[in-house]
């Protein structure tokens, strides 16, 4: 008879914000919980925990991912970029600066997910105008209603990339 016991902890390797990190986690640990609870990167937010709000958006190998729906063990070896990893050498990422320039946040809770999602959007290269930005960012909710400013910030960053 095969052994069907679940190992208590599984070792995984991630490259998080350019730094190789090794974790031993239980198999059901989400990427969000690994980032926040194990690596102490609190910028990525836990909003709905159902993949509906986008507050937990991070980049995995350059693609937008809802980290609350992603098991960390599934991303063994992946390159993860969180809001903390977007700035380089003390200089804000163009999207971070654009969000400041356009006051594209109010309470700020959704901002890390919005910015990471927008970074993925720019990398994808599919958005050409404000309507397409709105459509392609529709998985990221802002309860404060800062959408016009968010779109303006993304347009600014898009024009400079």
GROMACS elastic network, one bead per residue, 0.5 to 0.9 nm:
[ bonds ]
;  ai    aj funct       b0    kb
    1     4     6  0.88237   500
    3     6     6  0.88174   500
    5     8     6  0.88986   500
    6     9     6  0.85872   500
    6    26     6  0.88806   500
    6    27     6  0.81127   500
    7    10     6  0.67742   500
    7    26     6  0.75261   500
    7    27     6  0.78833   500
    8    25     6  0.78128   500
    8    26     6  0.57477   500
    8    27     6  0.78654   500
    9    24     6  0.54221   500
    9    27     6  0.68366   500
   10    23     6  0.79528   500
   10    24     6  0.51210   500
   10    25     6  0.52457   500
   10    26     6  0.60230   500
   10    27     6  0.65515   500
   10    73     6  0.76364   500
   11    22     6  0.69051   500
   11    23     6  0.55621   500
   11    25     6  0.64276   500
   11    26     6  0.88526   500
   11    73     6  0.82276   500
   11    76     6  0.86324   500
   12    21     6  0.83151   500
   12    22     6  0.57096   500
   12    23     6  0.53907   500
   12    24     6  0.62813   500
   12    25     6  0.76181   500
   12    72     6  0.80044   500
   12    73     6  0.63470   500
   12    75     6  0.81601   500
   12    76     6  0.51472   500
   12    77     6  0.72706   500
   13    20     6  0.69940   500
   13    21     6  0.56928   500
   13    23     6  0.64449   500
   13    24     6  0.89009   500
   13    73     6  0.88823   500
   13    75     6  0.83697   500
   13    76     6  0.53099   500
   13    77     6  0.52161   500
   13    78     6  0.77111   500
   14    19     6  0.80981   500
   14    20     6  0.57972   500
   14    21     6  0.52422   500
   14    22     6  0.64071   500
   14    23     6  0.80921   500
   14    72     6  0.89826   500
   14    75     6  0.73430   500
   14    76     6  0.58858   500
   14    77     6  0.50309   500
   14    78     6  0.54378   500
   14    79     6  0.61553   500
   14    80     6  0.70450   500
   15    18     6  0.56515   500
   15    19     6  0.51835   500
   15    21     6  0.58924   500
   15    22     6  0.86595   500
   15    77     6  0.69529   500
   15    78     6  0.62214   500
   15    80     6  0.59489   500
   15    81     6  0.83885   500
   16    19     6  0.51983   500
   16    20     6  0.62715   500
   16    21     6  0.67188   500
   16    35     6  0.86964   500
   16    78     6  0.83817   500
   16    79     6  0.60161   500
   16    81     6  0.59252   500
   16    82     6  0.76048   500
   16    85     6  0.78666   500
   17    20     6  0.84324   500
   17    79     6  0.75987   500
   17    80     6  0.61582   500
   17    82     6  0.65974   500
   17    83     6  0.88327   500
   17    84     6  0.73159   500
   17    86     6  0.77003   500
   18    79     6  0.75598   500
   18    80     6  0.80152   500
   18    81     6  0.78286   500
   18    85     6  0.76073   500
   20    79     6  0.87839   500
   21    39     6  0.85945   500
   23    34     6  0.83512   500
   23    38     6  0.78517   500
   23    39     6  0.87571   500
   25    28     6  0.81555   500
   25    29     6  0.65576   500
   25    34     6  0.79339   500
   25    38     6  0.88145   500
   25    72     6  0.83045   500
   25    73     6  0.80092   500
   26    29     6  0.57794   500
   26    73     6  0.85954   500
   27    30     6  0.84982   500
   27    71     6  0.74924   500
   27    72     6  0.77732   500
   27    73     6  0.63573   500
   28    71     6  0.63107   500
   28    72     6  0.78811   500
   28    73     6  0.80901   500
   29    32     6  0.81397   500
   29    33     6  0.63034   500
   29    34     6  0.65167   500
   29    70     6  0.86300   500
   29    71     6  0.58652   500
   29    72     6  0.60202   500
   29    73     6  0.76876   500
   30    33     6  0.52273   500
   30    34     6  0.62279   500
   30    35     6  0.86180   500
   30    67     6  0.67464   500
   30    68     6  0.58387   500
   30    69     6  0.66970   500
   30    70     6  0.54984   500
   30    72     6  0.51327   500
   30    73     6  0.81662   500
   31    34     6  0.50039   500
   31    35     6  0.61108   500
   31    36     6  0.85743   500
   31    66     6  0.88152   500
   31    67     6  0.51164   500
   31    68     6  0.64449   500
   31    69     6  0.78065   500
   31    70     6  0.56186   500
   31    71     6  0.54866   500
   31    73     6  0.80682   500
   31    74     6  0.88596   500
   31    75     6  0.80540   500
   32    35     6  0.52225   500
   32    36     6  0.61224   500
   32    37     6  0.82020   500
   32    44     6  0.72187   500
   32    45     6  0.79437   500
   32    46     6  0.73888   500
   32    56     6  0.67352   500
   32    57     6  0.88595   500
   32    58     6  0.87988   500
   32    66     6  0.82843   500
   32    68     6  0.51327   500
   32    69     6  0.81955   500
   32    70     6  0.77104   500
   32    71     6  0.84967   500
   32    72     6  0.79895   500
   33    36     6  0.51161   500
   33    37     6  0.53213   500
   33    38     6  0.70849   500
   33    39     6  0.88210   500
   33    46     6  0.86121   500
   33    67     6  0.83330   500
   33    68     6  0.75705   500
   33    72     6  0.85071   500
   34    37     6  0.55423   500
   34    39     6  0.63594   500
   34    40     6  0.83846   500
   34    41     6  0.88904   500
   34    72     6  0.68418   500
   35    38     6  0.59105   500
   35    40     6  0.62911   500
   35    41     6  0.54700   500
   35    42     6  0.74177   500
   35    44     6  0.77311   500
   35    67     6  0.89399   500
   35    82     6  0.87055   500
   36    39     6  0.58679   500
   36    43     6  0.78531   500
   36    44     6  0.70982   500
   36    45     6  0.82445   500
   36    46     6  0.89971   500
   37    40     6  0.54215   500
   37    41     6  0.75920   500
   37    42     6  0.80007   500
   38    41     6  0.82129   500
   39    42     6  0.85708   500
   40    43     6  0.89478   500
   41    44     6  0.69232   500
   41    82     6  0.80726   500
   41    83     6  0.89193   500
   41    84     6  0.74055   500
   42    45     6  0.68469   500
   42    84     6  0.87769   500
   43    56     6  0.89424   500
   43    82     6  0.73806   500
   43    83     6  0.61032   500
   43    84     6  0.65727   500
   43   112     6  0.63516   500
   43   113     6  0.87441   500
   44    55     6  0.69508   500
   44    56     6  0.52815   500
   44    57     6  0.71111   500
   44    58     6  0.73450   500
   44    67     6  0.86491   500
   44    82     6  0.66833   500
   44    83     6  0.68107   500
   44    84     6  0.85662   500
   44   110     6  0.89434   500
   44   112     6  0.61347   500
   44   113     6  0.67077   500
   45    54     6  0.88206   500
   45    55     6  0.53092   500
   45    57     6  0.82236   500
   45   109     6  0.71065   500
   45   110     6  0.74002   500
   45   112     6  0.74458   500
   45   113     6  0.73869   500
   46    49     6  0.61327   500
   46    54     6  0.89580   500
   46    55     6  0.63318   500
   46    56     6  0.57171   500
   46    67     6  0.89842   500
   46    68     6  0.72638   500
   47    50     6  0.83193   500
   47    51     6  0.86174   500
   47    52     6  0.86026   500
   47    53     6  0.65445   500
   47    54     6  0.76252   500
   47    55     6  0.55940   500
   47    56     6  0.69383   500
   47    68     6  0.88587   500
   47   109     6  0.85111   500
   47   110     6  0.82517   500
   48    51     6  0.67683   500
   48    52     6  0.65278   500
   48    53     6  0.61874   500
   48    54     6  0.84132   500
   48    55     6  0.80402   500
   48    56     6  0.89047   500
   48    68     6  0.85937   500
   49    52     6  0.77699   500
   49    53     6  0.83908   500
   49    56     6  0.83320   500
   49    68     6  0.55317   500
   49    69     6  0.74670   500
   50    53     6  0.78470   500
   50    66     6  0.89548   500
   50    68     6  0.68391   500
   50    69     6  0.67863   500
   51    54     6  0.63447   500
   51    55     6  0.86119   500
   51    56     6  0.80222   500
   51    66     6  0.58934   500
   51    67     6  0.80903   500
   51    68     6  0.63448   500
   51    69     6  0.60609   500
   51   139     6  0.85512   500
   52    55     6  0.87220   500
   52    66     6  0.87125   500
   52   139     6  0.67890   500
   52   140     6  0.78359   500
   52   141     6  0.81624   500
   53    56     6  0.79121   500
   53    66     6  0.89230   500
   53   110     6  0.84067   500
   53   139     6  0.63061   500
   53   140     6  0.53281   500
   53   141     6  0.51099   500
   53   142     6  0.81220   500
   54    57     6  0.53323   500
   54    65     6  0.86717   500
   54    66     6  0.62831   500
   54    67     6  0.88484   500
   54   110     6  0.75232   500
   54   113     6  0.58585   500
   54   114     6  0.73286   500
   54   117     6  0.80884   500
   54   139     6  0.57912   500
   54   141     6  0.63836   500
   55    58     6  0.89801   500
   55    66     6  0.80259   500
   55   109     6  0.73338   500
   55   111     6  0.75116   500
   55   112     6  0.69306   500
   55   114     6  0.70797   500
   55   140     6  0.67239   500
   55   141     6  0.75516   500
   55   142     6  0.88295   500
   56    65     6  0.81087   500
   56    66     6  0.55679   500
   56    67     6  0.54911   500
   56    68     6  0.62387   500
   56   110     6  0.83389   500
   56   112     6  0.78870   500
   56   113     6  0.55527   500
   57    64     6  0.63622   500
   57    65     6  0.54344   500
   57    67     6  0.59392   500
   57    68     6  0.82795   500
   57    82     6  0.81092   500
   57   112     6  0.76486   500
   57   114     6  0.74540   500
   57   115     6  0.86700   500
   57   116     6  0.61819   500
   57   117     6  0.61324   500
   57   140     6  0.82858   500
   58    62     6  0.88533   500
   58    63     6  0.80416   500
   58    64     6  0.58766   500
   58    65     6  0.55809   500
   58    66     6  0.66638   500
   58    67     6  0.64541   500
   58    80     6  0.70632   500
   58    81     6  0.60006   500
   58    82     6  0.52017   500
   58    83     6  0.74375   500
   58   112     6  0.84689   500
   58   113     6  0.67271   500
   58   116     6  0.56094   500
   58   117     6  0.70280   500
   58   120     6  0.87023   500
   59    62     6  0.50875   500
   59    63     6  0.50240   500
   59    65     6  0.59702   500
   59    66     6  0.87712   500
   59    67     6  0.88930   500
   59    79     6  0.80239   500
   59    80     6  0.56485   500
   59    82     6  0.65961   500
   59   116     6  0.65533   500
   59   117     6  0.76086   500
   59   119     6  0.82592   500
   59   120     6  0.67679   500
   60    63     6  0.52125   500
   60    64     6  0.64853   500
   60    65     6  0.64549   500
   60    75     6  0.80722   500
   60    78     6  0.65418   500
   60    79     6  0.56819   500
   60    81     6  0.65234   500
   60    82     6  0.89854   500
   61    64     6  0.86406   500
   61    78     6  0.61415   500
   61    80     6  0.63007   500
   61    81     6  0.80156   500
   62    79     6  0.77712   500
   62    80     6  0.78036   500
   62    81     6  0.76907   500
   62   119     6  0.86718   500
   62   120     6  0.64496   500
   62   123     6  0.75950   500
   62   124     6  0.89577   500
   63   117     6  0.85779   500
   63   119     6  0.89885   500
   63   120     6  0.56604   500
   63   121     6  0.84946   500
   63   123     6  0.82416   500
   63   124     6  0.81143   500
   64   116     6  0.72923   500
   64   117     6  0.57398   500
   64   118     6  0.87037   500
   64   119     6  0.83367   500
   64   120     6  0.54325   500
   64   121     6  0.78455   500
   65    68     6  0.87114   500
   65    69     6  0.83179   500
   65    70     6  0.77263   500
   65   117     6  0.81868   500
   66    69     6  0.57610   500
   66    70     6  0.67350   500
   66   113     6  0.88793   500
   67    70     6  0.50625   500
   67    71     6  0.78404   500
   67    72     6  0.84384   500
   68    71     6  0.79348   500
   70    73     6  0.86003   500
   70    74     6  0.72960   500
   70    75     6  0.80918   500
   71    74     6  0.55041   500
   71    75     6  0.72677   500
   72    75     6  0.53682   500
   72    76     6  0.69512   500
   73    76     6  0.54475   500
   74    77     6  0.89494   500
   74    78     6  0.88732   500
   75    78     6  0.52169   500
   75    79     6  0.83278   500
   75    80     6  0.87978   500
   76    79     6  0.89504   500
   80    85     6  0.88453   500
   81    84     6  0.77264   500
   81    85     6  0.56408   500
   81    86     6  0.70469   500
   81   116     6  0.81100   500
   82    85     6  0.53176   500
   82    86     6  0.68801   500
   82   112     6  0.79776   500
   82   113     6  0.86719   500
   82   116     6  0.69440   500
   83    86     6  0.55813   500
   83    87     6  0.80691   500
   83   112     6  0.55149   500
   83   113     6  0.76725   500
   83   115     6  0.73209   500
   83   116     6  0.62826   500
   84    87     6  0.70392   500
   84   112     6  0.87229   500
   85    88     6  0.75816   500
   86    92     6  0.72524   500
   86    93     6  0.56374   500
   86    95     6  0.89997   500
   86    96     6  0.82643   500
   86   116     6  0.82276   500
   86   119     6  0.88401   500
   87    90     6  0.63697   500
   87    91     6  0.55261   500
   87    94     6  0.85770   500
   87    96     6  0.80442   500
   88    91     6  0.52715   500
   88    92     6  0.65873   500
   88    93     6  0.70183   500
   89    92     6  0.84321   500
   91    94     6  0.87832   500
   92    95     6  0.78570   500
   92    96     6  0.58093   500
   92    97     6  0.59674   500
   93    96     6  0.51769   500
   93    97     6  0.63912   500
   93    98     6  0.86252   500
   94    97     6  0.51282   500
   94    98     6  0.60198   500
   94    99     6  0.86058   500
   94   156     6  0.85649   500
   94   157     6  0.57236   500
   94   158     6  0.89955   500
   94   160     6  0.80383   500
   94   161     6  0.84466   500
   95    99     6  0.60694   500
   95   100     6  0.86123   500
   95   115     6  0.64002   500
   95   116     6  0.87864   500
   95   118     6  0.75540   500
   95   119     6  0.71475   500
   95   153     6  0.68625   500
   95   154     6  0.66294   500
   95   156     6  0.81081   500
   95   157     6  0.55405   500
   95   158     6  0.86374   500
   96    99     6  0.52223   500
   96   100     6  0.65254   500
   96   101     6  0.87513   500
   96   115     6  0.68139   500
   96   153     6  0.86857   500
   96   157     6  0.89728   500
   97   100     6  0.51390   500
   97   101     6  0.61049   500
   97   102     6  0.86588   500
   97   153     6  0.84173   500
   97   157     6  0.85189   500
   98   102     6  0.60271   500
   98   103     6  0.82236   500
   98   104     6  0.80035   500
   98   150     6  0.87615   500
   98   152     6  0.82072   500
   98   154     6  0.70956   500
   98   155     6  0.87767   500
   98   156     6  0.63763   500
   98   157     6  0.62789   500
   99   102     6  0.53179   500
   99   103     6  0.57528   500
   99   105     6  0.71311   500
   99   111     6  0.85351   500
   99   115     6  0.80600   500
   99   149     6  0.77146   500
   99   150     6  0.67489   500
   99   152     6  0.84702   500
   99   153     6  0.52222   500
   99   154     6  0.78559   500
  100   103     6  0.50531   500
  100   104     6  0.65263   500
  100   105     6  0.80388   500
  100   153     6  0.82088   500
  101   104     6  0.77979   500
  101   153     6  0.73554   500
  102   105     6  0.85152   500
  102   149     6  0.56214   500
  102   150     6  0.74557   500
  102   152     6  0.67345   500
  102   153     6  0.57050   500
  102   156     6  0.89688   500
  103   106     6  0.76104   500
  103   146     6  0.83740   500
  103   149     6  0.63814   500
  103   150     6  0.80661   500
  103   153     6  0.83182   500
  104   108     6  0.87481   500
  104   111     6  0.80775   500
  104   146     6  0.58911   500
  104   147     6  0.74887   500
  104   148     6  0.78926   500
  104   151     6  0.82021   500
  104   152     6  0.80261   500
  104   153     6  0.66941   500
  105   108     6  0.52407   500
  105   109     6  0.83436   500
  105   110     6  0.80167   500
  105   111     6  0.63658   500
  105   142     6  0.85626   500
  105   144     6  0.80171   500
  105   145     6  0.87706   500
  105   146     6  0.59813   500
  105   147     6  0.87473   500
  105   149     6  0.76960   500
  105   150     6  0.74508   500
  106   109     6  0.82759   500
  106   111     6  0.87735   500
  106   144     6  0.64094   500
  106   145     6  0.84225   500
  106   146     6  0.69022   500
  107   110     6  0.80044   500
  107   111     6  0.85212   500
  107   143     6  0.89073   500
  107   144     6  0.70843   500
  108   111     6  0.50659   500
  108   112     6  0.78475   500
  109   112     6  0.73214   500
  109   113     6  0.84791   500
  109   142     6  0.83416   500
  110   113     6  0.55740   500
  110   114     6  0.60395   500
  110   115     6  0.86799   500
  110   140     6  0.76967   500
  110   141     6  0.71165   500
  110   142     6  0.60557   500
  110   143     6  0.82669   500
  111   115     6  0.59956   500
  111   116     6  0.84994   500
  111   142     6  0.83157   500
  112   115     6  0.52311   500
  112   116     6  0.61362   500
  112   117     6  0.84379   500
  113   116     6  0.51624   500
  113   117     6  0.58957   500
  113   118     6  0.83592   500
  113   140     6  0.71370   500
  114   117     6  0.51475   500
  114   118     6  0.60095   500
  114   119     6  0.85859   500
  114   137     6  0.78896   500
  114   140     6  0.61356   500
  114   141     6  0.81470   500
  114   142     6  0.85380   500
  114   150     6  0.80807   500
  115   119     6  0.61063   500
  115   120     6  0.86433   500
  115   150     6  0.89512   500
  115   154     6  0.86329   500
  116   119     6  0.50230   500
  116   120     6  0.63417   500
  116   121     6  0.85700   500
  117   120     6  0.51087   500
  117   121     6  0.61068   500
  117   122     6  0.87099   500
  117   137     6  0.71134   500
  117   139     6  0.88693   500
  117   140     6  0.76799   500
  118   122     6  0.61291   500
  118   123     6  0.85279   500
  118   133     6  0.86059   500
  118   136     6  0.89035   500
  118   137     6  0.71918   500
  118   154     6  0.66931   500
  119   122     6  0.52207   500
  119   123     6  0.62744   500
  119   124     6  0.86794   500
  119   154     6  0.87803   500
  120   123     6  0.50346   500
  120   124     6  0.61372   500
  120   125     6  0.87469   500
  121   124     6  0.51160   500
  121   125     6  0.64740   500
  121   126     6  0.71572   500
  121   127     6  0.72001   500
  121   133     6  0.80898   500
  121   136     6  0.72571   500
  121   137     6  0.77795   500
  122   125     6  0.52052   500
  122   126     6  0.75605   500
  122   127     6  0.73990   500
  122   154     6  0.83650   500
  122   157     6  0.83613   500
  122   158     6  0.65662   500
  122   161     6  0.82047   500
  123   126     6  0.84694   500
  124   127     6  0.80994   500
  125   128     6  0.78599   500
  126   132     6  0.78744   500
  126   133     6  0.86853   500
  126   136     6  0.83904   500
  127   130     6  0.78463   500
  127   131     6  0.83090   500
  127   132     6  0.50771   500
  127   133     6  0.54906   500
  127   134     6  0.89850   500
  127   135     6  0.88060   500
  127   136     6  0.73089   500
  127   158     6  0.87944   500
  128   131     6  0.82888   500
  128   132     6  0.63276   500
  128   133     6  0.74452   500
  128   155     6  0.89649   500
  128   158     6  0.86892   500
  129   132     6  0.54224   500
  129   133     6  0.62532   500
  129   134     6  0.87777   500
  129   155     6  0.75936   500
  130   134     6  0.61562   500
  130   135     6  0.86103   500
  130   151     6  0.64802   500
  130   152     6  0.79795   500
  130   154     6  0.87191   500
  130   155     6  0.71249   500
  131   134     6  0.51639   500
  131   135     6  0.62534   500
  131   136     6  0.86387   500
  132   136     6  0.59480   500
  132   137     6  0.83114   500
  133   136     6  0.52012   500
  133   137     6  0.58869   500
  133   138     6  0.83435   500
  133   151     6  0.66817   500
  133   154     6  0.77004   500
  133   155     6  0.81182   500
  134   137     6  0.52240   500
  134   138     6  0.59385   500
  134   147     6  0.83268   500
  134   151     6  0.69001   500
  135   138     6  0.52013   500
  135   139     6  0.85083   500
  136   139     6  0.74960   500
  137   140     6  0.57601   500
  137   141     6  0.84902   500
  137   151     6  0.89448   500
  138   141     6  0.70433   500
  141   145     6  0.85316   500
  141   147     6  0.87535   500
  142   145     6  0.55231   500
  142   146     6  0.65487   500
  142   147     6  0.70757   500
  143   146     6  0.80456   500
  144   147     6  0.85030   500
  145   148     6  0.80145   500
  146   149     6  0.55491   500
  146   150     6  0.61632   500
  146   151     6  0.87770   500
  147   151     6  0.60810   500
  147   152     6  0.84937   500
  148   151     6  0.52614   500
  148   152     6  0.62067   500
  148   153     6  0.86807   500
  149   153     6  0.60824   500
  149   154     6  0.86165   500
  150   153     6  0.50937   500
  150   154     6  0.62758   500
  150   155     6  0.86009   500
  151   154     6  0.51315   500
  151   155     6  0.61017   500
  151   156     6  0.86147   500
  152   155     6  0.50171   500
  152   156     6  0.61943   500
  152   157     6  0.87277   500
  153   156     6  0.51054   500
  153   157     6  0.63244   500
  153   158     6  0.85199   500
  154   157     6  0.51006   500
  154   158     6  0.59014   500
  154   159     6  0.84950   500
  155   159     6  0.60911   500
  155   160     6  0.86969   500
  156   159     6  0.52392   500
  156   160     6  0.64948   500
  156   161     6  0.89120   500
  157   160     6  0.51961   500
  157   161     6  0.62756   500
  158   161     6  0.53176   500
